Amino acid sequence: MAVSADPKIVIVGCGISGIIAAHRLINAGFHHVRILEASVRSGGRIKTGRLGNYITDIGAGYIHGPSEENPVFCLARDYGLLDPEALTQESQTMVVNEDPPRALNWFSSSGQKLSAKHMSPAVEMFGELKSDMSQMKTQEGAEESQWVSEGHFIRSEALLRAGERWKDKTTRELLLCAISTLLKKECCEQGTHTMDDVDLAGFTMFKYLPGLDCTLPSGFEGLIENLMSELPSGVVSYNRPVTCVHWNNMSSEANTVKVECDDGEMIAADHVIVTVPLGYLKRHHSTLFSPPLPPHKLKSIGKVGFGTCNKMYVEFESPWWDSHCEVIYLLWKDEWDLSVQKSDISKSWMRKIGGFIVLPPSERNSHILCGWIAGHEAEYMETLTEREVRRSITELVCTFTGNPAISPKRILRTQWFHEPWTCGSYSYPKIGCSTQDRENIMEPLPGKGSQSQPLQVLFAGEATHPSHYGTVHGAVFSGWREADQLISHYSPIAQTNQNT
């Protein structure tokens, strides 16, 4: 039953989940939809910048699983934002699940370029280990195993299988160092400090979509710009941080939720969709809601992981890698025991940079790499000046190439941990996290059995999706989901979301 003939809906956050929810509601005929955005821009963790003339994605950079099942791919295609290659049937139907084969260059800390062929057994073993993990389909089965975390499984099994397969000690230690490098890459993909923090059962929660991952040549922000252009003017209020959502008002009056802004203004609403990142929710939940969130929701917010992964774009006058190379891996020759590094982070943070992606050249004499770094080292890197980061990267490249003359022209690094409205990058399944925890986070307020008006506060964002977390399409699915809850609530015929 409808509680208001023309409900007022406030959306907290103008990231893609909030924008998508607003689209859905407005297209369904809701007239009073308003987005409150704390910053000066739309997009949230979708943000595009430049390094010289090169377009760089500061935030989300890939459409993961670009196929008809992926709404982000469909939107980007309809807006004309994709390269022809991404639109081919072959690219859309390719089942990758893990990493597609790429042309690799390996460099060691002794200043030598290593043979990719000689390093391939380590790459193959790492892929084999990830495949083995994906076979552990049930949480119960994983809990009964001797491994708790993804990191524990990979390190234990890699050491065991290396001893069985690679009898020569020198070869074995070199290939295990390569496994260490690939673990760093995996930390970036999961957005965690160490794979020892990632639940082994949780690894199987994620659902891959078919398609070969692709980028948006003009930057991911083009998607936001197109979506925003289709919203009525005045829907979004910028520089409007929300300090508290007052819910569970027992009075019979309409607009039973009050949204308090940082200037003291109280905005009345029938429903509020909260789309803030999980990192922000973890840090500010105690003041963001009155009354406080229910204990089971708070517990689940603590159990789902949210980490930091930063990018470092580095431009060079000329390439020091092979012309066909797509990915560069950096191998430290003393990491064969696969132990988690615990040395002084101020001196060793660069070790967490597992390598670089080679970006297509945009102009003559402009050769750009994108490096990735995750965890505490990524957070520490954010505290350094740009000059300090550039000096460290120069030292790193000179060490691994053995060429002291190589120096970057320019660098651009991201700083998501210290971004006040984000507090990190994206969510991951921390040890002990289950699908139920994500469902608890997305559960509307008040909960089931309450006598108060239902659906006062709803929750969206990538961290609330049970199987597509950590992705832009997961955020889109979640925005649709919450909008559809309200549409169904006010419609005599419940509308079924066909997109999830």
C-alpha positions as CSV (number, residue, x, y, z in Angstrom):
1,M,0.0,0.0,0.0
2,A,1.3,3.4,-0.9
3,V,2.1,5.7,2.1
4,S,2.2,8.8,0.0
5,A,0.6,9.6,-3.4
6,D,3.7,11.5,-4.5
7,P,6.6,10.4,-2.3
8,K,9.8,12.4,-1.7
9,I,12.9,10.4,-2.3
10,V,16.4,11.5,-1.4
11,I,19.5,9.7,-2.7
12,V,22.7,10.2,-0.7
13,G,25.6,10.2,-3.1
14,C,25.9,10.9,-6.8
15,G,28.1,7.9,-7.8
16,I,26.8,5.6,-10.5
17,S,24.5,3.6,-8.2
18,G,22.8,6.8,-7.1
19,I,22.5,8.2,-10.6
20,I,21.1,4.9,-11.9
21,A,18.6,4.7,-9.1
22,A,17.4,8.3,-9.9
23,H,17.1,7.4,-13.6
24,R,14.9,4.4,-12.8
25,L,12.7,6.3,-10.4
26,I,12.2,9.3,-12.6
27,N,11.5,7.2,-15.7
28,A,8.9,5.3,-13.6
29,G,7.0,8.6,-12.9
30,F,8.4,9.7,-9.5
31,H,8.4,13.5,-9.5
32,H,10.3,14.3,-6.2
33,V,13.7,12.7,-6.5
34,R,16.7,14.5,-5.3
35,I,20.4,13.5,-5.1
36,L,22.6,15.1,-2.4
37,E,26.3,14.9,-3.3
38,A,29.0,15.8,-0.8
39,S,31.6,16.8,-3.4
40,V,31.7,19.2,-6.3
41,R,31.3,16.4,-9.0
42,S,29.3,13.4,-10.1
43,G,30.7,9.9,-10.5
44,G,32.1,9.0,-7.1
45,R,34.7,6.4,-7.7
46,I,34.4,6.9,-11.5
47,K,36.8,9.8,-12.3
48,T,38.9,10.6,-15.4
49,G,42.0,12.8,-15.5
50,R,45.0,13.5,-17.7
51,L,48.7,13.0,-17.8
52,G,49.8,15.5,-20.4
53,N,47.6,14.7,-23.3
54,Y,46.9,11.2,-22.2
55,I,43.4,10.4,-20.8
56,T,43.7,8.5,-17.6
57,D,41.1,6.9,-15.4
58,I,41.7,7.9,-11.8
59,G,39.0,5.5,-10.6
60,A,37.2,2.6,-12.4
61,G,39.0,1.8,-15.6
62,Y,37.6,-1.5,-16.9
63,I,34.2,-2.9,-17.9
64,H,34.6,-6.4,-16.4
65,G,32.7,-9.0,-18.5
66,P,31.6,-6.7,-21.3
67,S,28.6,-8.6,-22.8
68,E,24.8,-8.3,-23.1
69,E,24.5,-9.4,-19.5
70,N,26.5,-6.3,-18.3
71,P,24.5,-3.1,-18.1
72,V,27.6,-0.9,-18.1
73,F,28.7,-2.4,-21.4
74,C,25.2,-1.9,-22.9
75,L,25.1,1.7,-21.7
76,A,28.7,2.4,-23.0
77,R,27.8,0.8,-26.4
78,D,24.5,2.8,-26.7
79,Y,26.4,6.0,-25.9
80,G,29.1,5.2,-28.5
81,L,31.9,5.1,-26.0
82,L,33.6,1.8,-27.0
83,D,36.2,0.8,-29.5
84,P,35.0,-1.5,-32.4
85,E,37.0,-4.4,-31.0
86,A,35.0,-4.4,-27.8
87,L,31.8,-4.7,-29.8
88,T,32.8,-7.8,-31.7
89,Q,30.8,-11.0,-30.9
90,E,34.1,-12.8,-30.1
91,S,35.0,-10.3,-27.4
92,Q,31.6,-10.4,-25.9
93,T,31.3,-14.2,-25.7
94,M,34.9,-14.9,-24.5
95,V,34.9,-16.7,-21.2
96,V,37.9,-15.5,-19.3
97,N,37.1,-15.6,-15.6
98,E,40.7,-14.9,-14.7
99,D,43.4,-13.1,-16.7
100,P,43.5,-13.4,-20.5
101,P,46.9,-14.3,-21.9
102,R,49.1,-11.3,-22.5
103,A,52.6,-10.5,-23.8
104,L,54.8,-10.3,-20.7
105,N,58.1,-8.8,-19.8
106,W,59.8,-9.9,-16.6
107,F,62.5,-7.8,-14.9
108,S,64.4,-8.8,-11.8
109,S,65.8,-6.8,-8.9
110,S,69.3,-7.8,-10.1
111,G,68.8,-5.5,-13.1
112,Q,68.2,-8.2,-15.6
113,K,65.4,-8.9,-18.1
114,L,64.2,-12.5,-17.7
115,S,62.9,-14.8,-20.3
116,A,59.1,-14.8,-20.4
117,K,59.2,-18.4,-21.5
118,H,61.3,-19.4,-18.5
119,M,58.8,-17.6,-16.2
120,S,55.7,-19.2,-17.8
121,P,55.6,-22.2,-15.4
122,A,55.0,-19.8,-12.5
123,V,52.2,-18.0,-14.4
124,E,50.7,-21.3,-15.3
125,M,50.8,-22.5,-11.7
126,F,49.2,-19.3,-10.4
127,G,46.4,-19.7,-12.9
128,E,46.0,-23.4,-11.8
129,L,45.8,-22.4,-8.1
130,K,43.1,-19.8,-8.8
131,S,41.2,-22.4,-10.9
132,D,41.4,-24.8,-8.0
133,M,40.0,-22.2,-5.7
134,S,37.1,-21.5,-8.0
135,Q,36.2,-25.2,-7.7
136,M,35.5,-24.8,-4.0
137,K,31.9,-23.9,-4.7
138,T,30.3,-24.0,-1.2
139,Q,31.2,-22.0,1.8
140,E,30.8,-25.1,4.0
141,G,33.3,-27.1,1.9
142,A,35.9,-24.3,2.2
143,E,35.3,-24.0,5.9
144,E,36.0,-27.6,6.4
145,S,39.3,-27.4,4.4
146,Q,42.7,-26.8,6.0
147,W,42.9,-23.3,4.4
148,V,41.1,-20.2,5.7
149,S,42.3,-17.5,3.3
150,E,43.1,-17.3,-0.4
151,G,46.6,-16.2,0.5
152,H,47.1,-19.2,2.8
153,F,45.9,-21.6,0.1
154,I,48.2,-20.1,-2.6
155,R,51.3,-19.9,-0.5
156,S,50.9,-23.4,1.0
157,E,50.1,-25.1,-2.3
158,A,52.7,-23.1,-4.3
159,L,55.5,-24.1,-2.0
160,L,54.3,-27.8,-2.0
161,R,53.8,-28.0,-5.8
162,A,57.1,-26.1,-6.5
163,G,59.0,-28.7,-4.5
164,E,57.4,-31.5,-6.5
165,R,57.8,-29.9,-9.9
166,W,60.9,-27.7,-9.9
167,K,63.8,-29.8,-8.5
168,D,66.6,-27.4,-9.3
169,K,66.9,-25.0,-6.3
170,T,67.8,-22.0,-8.3
171,T,64.9,-22.4,-10.7
172,R,62.5,-23.2,-7.9
173,E,63.4,-20.1,-5.9
174,L,63.2,-17.8,-9.0
175,L,59.7,-19.1,-10.0
176,L,58.5,-18.8,-6.4
177,C,59.6,-15.2,-6.5
178,A,57.4,-14.8,-9.5
179,I,54.5,-16.3,-7.5
180,S,55.2,-13.6,-4.9
181,T,54.8,-10.9,-7.7
182,L,51.6,-12.4,-8.9
183,L,50.2,-12.4,-5.3
184,K,50.8,-8.6,-5.3
185,K,48.8,-8.3,-8.5
186,E,46.0,-10.3,-6.9
187,C,46.0,-7.9,-3.9
188,C,45.3,-5.1,-6.3
189,E,42.5,-6.9,-8.0
190,Q,40.9,-7.7,-4.6
191,G,41.7,-4.3,-3.1
192,T,43.3,-5.8,0.0
193,H,46.6,-5.5,1.9
194,T,47.3,-9.2,1.8
195,M,45.6,-12.2,0.3
196,D,45.8,-13.7,3.8
197,D,42.8,-11.3,4.6
198,V,40.6,-12.7,1.7
199,D,38.2,-15.5,2.7
200,L,38.8,-18.6,0.7
201,A,35.0,-19.4,0.6
202,G,34.4,-15.7,-0.2
203,F,36.5,-16.1,-3.3
204,T,33.7,-18.3,-4.8
205,M,31.0,-15.7,-4.1
206,F,32.0,-13.5,-7.0
207,K,30.2,-14.2,-10.3
208,Y,32.1,-13.5,-13.6
209,L,30.3,-12.3,-16.7
210,P,31.4,-13.4,-20.2
211,G,33.5,-11.0,-22.3
212,L,37.0,-9.8,-22.5
213,D,37.6,-6.8,-20.2
214,C,37.7,-3.5,-22.0
215,T,38.2,0.2,-21.4
216,L,36.5,3.4,-22.5
217,P,39.0,5.2,-24.8
218,S,37.8,8.6,-23.8
219,G,37.6,7.7,-20.1
220,F,35.0,6.2,-17.9
221,E,33.7,9.6,-16.9
222,G,32.0,9.9,-20.3
223,L,29.5,7.3,-19.1
224,I,28.6,9.6,-16.1
225,E,28.4,12.6,-18.4
226,N,25.9,10.9,-20.7
227,L,23.8,9.6,-17.8
228,M,23.7,13.0,-16.1
229,S,22.7,14.7,-19.3
230,E,19.5,12.6,-19.2
231,L,18.5,13.7,-15.7
232,P,16.2,16.7,-15.3
233,S,18.1,19.9,-14.3
234,G,18.2,20.5,-10.6
235,V,18.0,16.9,-9.5
236,V,21.5,17.0,-8.0
237,S,22.7,19.3,-5.2
238,Y,26.5,19.5,-5.0
239,N,28.6,20.4,-1.9
240,R,25.8,19.0,0.2
241,P,27.4,16.5,2.7
242,V,24.8,14.6,4.7
243,T,25.7,14.4,8.4
244,C,22.8,12.3,9.7
245,V,19.8,10.3,8.4
246,H,17.1,10.5,11.1
247,W,14.8,7.4,10.6
248,N,12.2,5.3,12.4
249,N,10.0,8.3,13.2
250,M,6.9,6.7,14.8
251,S,4.6,9.7,14.1
252,S,1.8,9.4,11.6
253,E,2.9,12.4,9.5
254,A,4.2,12.0,6.0
255,N,7.9,12.4,5.2
256,T,9.0,10.4,8.2
257,V,12.7,10.5,7.3
258,K,14.8,13.6,7.9
259,V,18.1,14.1,6.2
260,E,20.4,16.5,8.0
261,C,23.0,18.3,6.0
262,D,26.2,19.8,7.2
263,D,24.8,23.3,7.3
264,G,22.0,22.2,9.6
265,E,19.2,22.1,7.0
266,M,16.8,19.2,7.5
267,I,15.3,17.7,4.4
268,A,12.1,15.8,4.8
269,A,11.6,12.6,2.8
270,D,9.5,9.4,2.6
271,H,12.5,7.3,1.5
272,V,16.3,7.7,1.5
273,I,18.6,5.6,-0.7
274,V,22.1,5.6,0.9
275,T,24.8,4.9,-1.7
276,V,28.0,6.0,0.1
277,P,31.0,3.7,-0.3
278,L,31.5,1.0,2.4
279,G,34.7,2.6,3.5
280,Y,32.8,5.8,4.4
281,L,30.1,3.7,6.0
282,K,32.7,1.9,8.2
283,R,34.2,5.2,9.3
284,H,31.0,7.3,9.9
285,H,28.1,4.9,10.6
286,S,28.0,5.9,14.3
287,T,27.1,9.5,13.4
288,L,25.4,9.0,10.0
289,F,22.3,7.3,11.4
290,S,19.9,8.1,14.2
291,P,18.8,5.9,15.8
292,P,22.0,3.7,15.2
293,L,22.0,0.9,12.7
294,P,20.8,-2.5,14.0
295,P,23.5,-4.7,15.5
296,H,23.4,-7.4,12.8
297,K,23.9,-4.7,10.1
298,L,26.8,-3.2,12.0
299,K,28.4,-6.6,12.4
300,S,28.2,-7.2,8.7
301,I,29.6,-3.8,7.8
302,G,32.6,-4.8,9.9
303,K,32.9,-8.3,8.3
304,V,33.0,-7.2,4.7
305,G,36.4,-5.9,3.7
306,F,37.1,-2.5,2.1
307,G,40.7,-1.8,1.0
308,T,42.8,0.6,-1.0
309,C,44.2,0.1,-4.5
310,N,46.0,3.0,-6.2
311,K,47.3,3.6,-9.7
312,M,50.5,5.3,-10.7
313,Y,50.7,6.6,-14.3
314,V,54.3,7.1,-15.4
315,E,55.3,8.7,-18.7
316,F,58.7,8.0,-20.4
317,E,60.4,9.6,-23.4
318,S,61.1,6.1,-24.8
319,P,60.1,2.6,-23.9
320,W,62.5,0.3,-21.9
321,W,60.2,-2.7,-22.6
322,D,59.6,-4.7,-25.7
323,S,57.5,-3.2,-28.4
324,H,54.9,-6.0,-28.2
325,C,54.8,-6.0,-24.4
326,E,51.4,-5.5,-22.7
327,V,52.3,-6.2,-19.0
328,I,55.6,-5.7,-17.1
329,Y,56.3,-7.8,-13.9
330,L,58.9,-6.9,-11.3
331,L,60.5,-9.8,-9.5
332,W,62.4,-9.4,-6.2
333,K,64.9,-12.2,-6.0
334,D,64.7,-12.5,-2.2
335,E,60.9,-13.3,-2.0
336,W,61.0,-17.0,-2.7
337,D,59.7,-18.0,0.7
338,L,56.4,-16.1,-0.1
339,S,56.2,-14.6,3.4
340,V,54.3,-11.4,4.0
341,Q,56.7,-8.5,4.1
342,K,56.9,-6.8,7.5
343,S,59.8,-4.5,7.1
344,D,59.8,-0.7,7.5
345,I,57.1,0.4,5.2
346,S,58.7,3.8,4.6
347,K,61.7,2.0,3.1
348,S,60.0,-0.9,1.4
349,W,56.6,0.4,0.1
350,M,57.9,0.2,-3.5
351,R,58.1,-3.6,-3.2
352,K,54.4,-3.8,-3.3
353,I,54.4,-2.5,-6.9
354,G,54.2,-5.8,-8.7
355,G,54.4,-4.4,-12.2
356,F,52.9,-2.1,-14.8
357,I,50.4,-2.3,-17.6
358,V,51.6,-0.8,-20.9
359,L,49.2,1.7,-22.3
360,P,48.7,2.2,-26.0
361,P,50.8,5.2,-27.2
362,S,48.8,8.4,-27.7
363,E,51.5,10.4,-29.4
364,R,55.1,10.4,-30.4
365,N,57.6,10.2,-27.6
366,S,54.9,9.6,-25.1
367,H,55.1,6.1,-23.6
368,I,53.0,5.5,-20.5
369,L,52.8,2.8,-18.0
370,C,50.2,2.3,-15.3
371,G,51.5,0.7,-12.1
372,W,49.3,-0.7,-9.3
373,I,49.8,-0.8,-5.6
374,A,47.5,-2.0,-2.8
375,G,47.1,-2.1,1.0
376,H,49.1,-0.3,3.6
377,E,51.8,0.5,1.1
378,A,49.3,2.2,-1.1
379,E,48.0,4.2,1.8
380,Y,51.6,5.2,2.8
381,M,52.4,6.2,-0.8
382,E,49.5,8.8,-0.6
383,T,51.3,10.6,2.2
384,L,54.4,11.3,0.1
385,T,54.9,14.3,-2.1
386,E,54.7,13.8,-5.9
387,R,58.5,14.5,-6.0
388,E,59.1,11.7,-3.5
389,V,57.0,9.3,-5.4
390,R,58.7,10.2,-8.7
391,R,62.1,9.7,-7.1
392,S,61.1,6.3,-5.8
393,I,59.7,5.1,-9.1
394,T,62.9,6.3,-10.9
395,E,65.0,4.3,-8.4
396,L,62.7,1.3,-8.9
397,V,63.0,1.4,-12.7
398,C,66.7,1.9,-12.7
399,T,67.2,-1.0,-10.3
400,F,65.2,-3.4,-12.4
401,T,66.5,-2.4,-15.8
402,G,70.1,-1.9,-14.7
403,N,70.0,1.4,-16.5
404,P,70.7,4.5,-14.3
405,A,69.8,6.9,-17.1
406,I,66.1,6.1,-17.2
407,S,63.9,8.8,-15.7
408,P,60.1,9.4,-15.9
409,K,58.9,12.6,-17.7
410,R,55.7,12.9,-15.6
411,I,53.7,10.9,-13.0
412,L,50.1,10.9,-11.8
413,R,49.1,8.9,-8.8
414,T,45.7,8.3,-7.2
415,Q,44.9,8.8,-3.5
416,W,41.7,7.0,-2.7
417,F,42.4,6.2,0.9
418,H,42.6,9.9,1.9
419,E,39.6,10.8,-0.3
420,P,37.2,11.9,2.5
421,W,34.0,10.7,0.9
422,T,35.4,7.3,-0.2
423,C,38.0,6.2,2.4
424,G,39.4,3.5,0.1
425,S,38.8,1.8,-3.2
426,Y,36.3,-1.2,-3.3
427,S,35.1,-4.1,-1.2
428,Y,36.3,-7.6,-0.9
429,P,35.3,-10.8,1.1
430,K,37.3,-10.5,4.3
431,I,37.8,-13.7,6.3
432,G,34.5,-14.7,7.9
433,C,32.5,-12.7,5.4
434,S,29.5,-14.4,3.8
435,T,26.8,-13.6,1.2
436,Q,24.5,-13.0,4.2
437,D,26.7,-10.1,5.3
438,R,26.2,-8.3,2.0
439,E,22.5,-9.0,2.2
440,N,22.4,-7.6,5.8
441,I,24.1,-4.4,4.6
442,M,21.6,-3.9,1.8
443,E,18.6,-4.7,4.0
444,P,16.2,-1.7,4.2
445,L,15.4,0.1,7.5
446,P,13.3,-0.5,9.4
447,G,13.8,-4.2,9.3
448,K,11.2,-6.9,9.0
449,G,8.6,-7.0,11.7
450,S,8.8,-3.3,12.5
451,Q,5.6,-1.3,13.0
452,S,7.1,1.7,11.4
453,Q,6.7,2.8,7.8
454,P,8.7,0.3,5.7
455,L,11.5,1.2,3.3
456,Q,12.5,4.4,5.1
457,V,16.2,3.9,4.3
458,L,17.6,1.7,1.5
459,F,21.2,0.9,0.7
460,A,23.0,0.6,-2.7
461,G,26.5,0.5,-4.0
462,E,28.9,-2.2,-5.2
463,A,29.5,-3.5,-1.7
464,T,25.8,-4.4,-1.3
465,H,25.8,-6.8,-4.3
466,P,26.2,-10.4,-3.3
467,S,28.0,-11.6,-6.4
468,H,29.2,-8.6,-8.5
469,Y,30.8,-6.6,-5.7
470,G,33.9,-4.5,-6.5
471,T,32.6,-3.6,-10.0
472,V,30.8,-0.8,-11.7
473,H,28.1,-3.2,-13.0
474,G,27.6,-4.4,-9.5
475,A,26.9,-0.8,-8.5
476,V,24.4,-0.4,-11.3
477,F,22.6,-3.6,-10.4
478,S,22.3,-2.3,-6.8
479,G,20.9,1.0,-7.9
480,W,18.3,-0.7,-10.0
481,R,17.4,-3.0,-7.2
482,E,16.7,-0.3,-4.7
483,A,14.7,1.8,-7.2
484,D,12.7,-1.2,-8.1
485,Q,11.8,-1.8,-4.4
486,L,10.2,1.6,-4.3
487,I,8.5,1.2,-7.7
488,S,7.0,-2.1,-6.6
489,H,6.0,-0.5,-3.2
490,Y,3.9,2.1,-5.0
491,S,2.6,-0.1,-7.9
492,P,-0.4,-2.4,-7.7
493,I,1.5,-4.8,-9.9
494,A,5.0,-5.5,-8.6
495,Q,7.6,-4.8,-11.3
496,T,10.2,-7.5,-11.5
497,N,13.8,-6.4,-12.1
498,Q,14.9,-8.4,-15.2
499,N,18.4,-7.1,-14.9
500,T,19.7,-9.0,-12.0
